[in-house]
Amino acid sequence: MTAQARGLHARVLDSLGPAITGGEYPPGSVLRTDELAQRFEVSRSVMREAVRVLESMHLVASRRRVGVTVLPAEEWNVYDPQVIRWRLAGADRPRQLRSLTVLRSAVEPVAAGLAARHATAGQCAALTEYALGMVATSRGRQLEAYLVHDIAFHRTVLNASGNEMFARLGDVVAEVLAGRTHHDVMFEDPDPAAVTLHVRLAEAVREGDAAGAEALTREIAEGALRELDILAP
């Protein structure tokens, strides 16, 4: 696929994806690829490629003699980072954020406990570096810079767990954190208590304190849920 075709393909997805996840096309709706190709002013091949991507996310299914049918939300691949991004951009954002944060609260404390047992010296050093980066960007409305360190910190915890299933959730956590920042579901500056908890978590992992790491991560997740109650009720 040429660079131009990739750009057209991305433009189609960036319009159709949020329209489906946002309910503009309810389950059972039939999308005519020929009509969509005309609407987006793209070739049929570009449209077919976009549909294949939507099929891989289980948002739609192609059926002979019917066309491309929108699937019920229960069938969507809700762990796909792009699906998460599209859903967070829609009206259902508060519920989606809460659902994802509850998922994090179930997974990340266990991952942190494992990280305290299995993290390498390099991973411990990285956690400390990212935690200090969060401290350095936690004041002065530097949310985008803070986000970079925050994502890197949580990815490292998941990777350091030594569990490949937890590690694969890094993209999910990244989309949650980015969604909160980009959709103004954050205070102007991060909660100082939450920043301190990240610093303490880095220390607990370095010290091999599994119980402490798990408890601190649970505090972080509970704090995130309390923020959602205020900012996205």
Secondary structure by P-SEA (a helix, b strand, c coil): ccaaaaaaaaaaaaaaaaaaaaccccccccccaaaaaaaacccaaaaaaaaaaaaaaccccccccccbbbbcccccccccaaaaaaaaaccaaaaaaaaaaaaaaacaaaaaaaaaacccaaaaaaaaaaaaaaaaaccccaaaaaaaaaaaaaaaaaaacccaaaaaaaaaaaaaaaaaaaaccccccccaaaaaaaaaaaaaaaacaaaaaaaaaaaaaaaaaaaaacccc
